[in-house]
Amino acid sequence: MAVRSTLQLGDPALRMPAADVPEPGSPRTAATAADLADTLADWVARTGYGRGIAAPQIGVPSRLVHLHLDRPWTLVNPVITARSETTWEVWDACLSFSVQFFCKVRRPTWVDVTYLSPDGTRHDLRADGDLGELLQHEIDHLDGIMAVDRMTSATTLCMRSEFEHRHRDESPYHP
């Protein structure tokens, strides 16, 4: 439907928990999901980065996430219901940082997620690896948490040019 502006780090709206979507199949939800898809596609076209986006990033305080890995995928009211005790460190960036800097974050190695599809069907999923990390990142947005809140150390913070030169191949953003 439309490419929307993406709120940037420092905007207080990014720190507000999002509300549940009451009607997954409503025209309003479908329009927001389409805007998320268009906005993510625009980021990928302009920067080469972007695997997912959450509704709060476009100023919509709703529990709605759009991913595009091997296919487009919209999750309504996703919630992490279980986490592994084991963790891993992974490079992370964010559209709400204009993909200008990266940092290492610590995340559980797997998560169980419950969500609704846009038609209202309930799904349960165990996700690990890149998908598990991405779901944690996007669901964090729904809870008002940013990747910098999960940063393992300020010493991992690096600008995009340095990340691409030194670390991209060891990250979820590898070519």
N, C-alpha and C positions, 0 to 999 in steps of 0.2 A: 504494500500500500504506500509506504513512505519511509524514506531514510530520515531518522530522527537524530537530533543532537544527543551526544553522550555526555552525561554528567561526569565531571572530573574530580579527582581526589581533592578533598577540601570542601566539596559541596555537602552541607549537612544532610541532605536528603539521602545520600548514600549510606548514612549511618543509622537510618530508621528501619526497624523491622517491617517487612511487607505483610500485608493482609492476605488471608486466603482468598482465592478466586471462588465466588459463590456459585457461578454457573459456567462450568468449563466449555460448554458448547454455545455460549451466547455470542452474538455478533460483536460485542465489545471485546470479548476475549480473543476472538478470531482476528479482529483488527489489530489488537496489540501484538499477537503472535506474528502477523504478517509484517508489522513494523519492525519487530525484533529481527526477523529473517532478512528484511531489506537492509536494515542498519548493519547487521553482521556481514552481509555480502559486500556492502560498501567498504567496510573496514578491511576485509580480505583483499578486495580489488585495489585499494589505495596503499595498503601497508604490507600485504603478504602475511599478516597475522590475524588471528581470530578463529576460535573454535566454538565459542559460546557467548551468550549474552543473557543477562537477567533483566527483567522489566524495570527494577529500580534504576538501572543504568540509563534508561531513557526517560526517567522521571515518573514512571508508573509504579506506585507502591503496592504491587500485586505479586503473589508467589507464582510467577510464570518465568520459565527458562526456555530459550531456544538454543539448540546445539546443531552444529553441522560438522560431522566427522566424515563418514562415508555416505551419509544421507542426512537430510534435514529431520529434526526431531524436536518436538515441543513437549515439555513436561509441565503439567499444571499441579500446583500445590505439592511440589516435591519436598520430602522430609527424609533426613538420614535417621534410620531406625537402629542401626548398629554400626560399630567401627571395630577394626582390628586393634589389638593391643600393640602390634608391631607397626613401626612407622618407617618412612623413607623421606629423604630430602630430594626435592625436585625444583627445577627452575620455574618461575612463575612470572607472568606479566599480566597486564590488564588493559582493556580498552579504556577504562577510567583513569589510566595513567598515560593515555594516548600512545601506548606501547613504546614509550620513550625510555623506560628503565625496567630492569628485571631484578629479581632477587630470589634467593633460595628459600623455600618454605618447607616445613615439616608437616607431613600429612600421614594419616593411617594408610596402610598398604591396601586396604579394601574397605568399602562401605556397603551397607544394605540401604537401599533407597526405595521408598514407597511414593508413587505419584499417580496422577490421573492423565490419561491421554485426552486430547481435546474433545473426544466424544463421551468422556466421563468414565471410561473403563479404568478400573484400578489395576496397577502393575506393581510388582515387587521385583527388585533387581539387585544382584550382588555385582559390584563393579570394582575392578582393580586396575592397576597400570594407569595409562593415560586417561582412560574414561573415568576411573575412580577419582583421579586428581581433578579432572575437569568438573565433575559433578560436585565435588567438595567446594571448589572455587565458586561455582555459580550459586550453589545453595548458601554459601557464606554471604553472598550479596543479598540474598533474601532475608538474612538475619542481621544485616547492617555491619558485616565483618568484611574487611578488605584484606587483600593478600599481604600488605605490609604489616598487618597485625599478626600474621603467621610467620614472618621473616625469622629465619634462624639466627641471623646476625647482620648488623649493619654493614659488616665487611663483605657480604655477598652482593650488596647493591651495586649494579653496574648499568651503564648507559647502553642503549640498544646497539650502537656500533661496536662496543667492546664485547657485548654478549654474542653478536653475530660472528665476530672474529674469533672468540675464544671458547664459547660454550654451546652454540646452537646445536651441534651434532649430538650432544649428550642430554638434550632436552626434549620435551614433548613437541617442540616447534621444529624438530629436525626436518630437513627438506624431503 
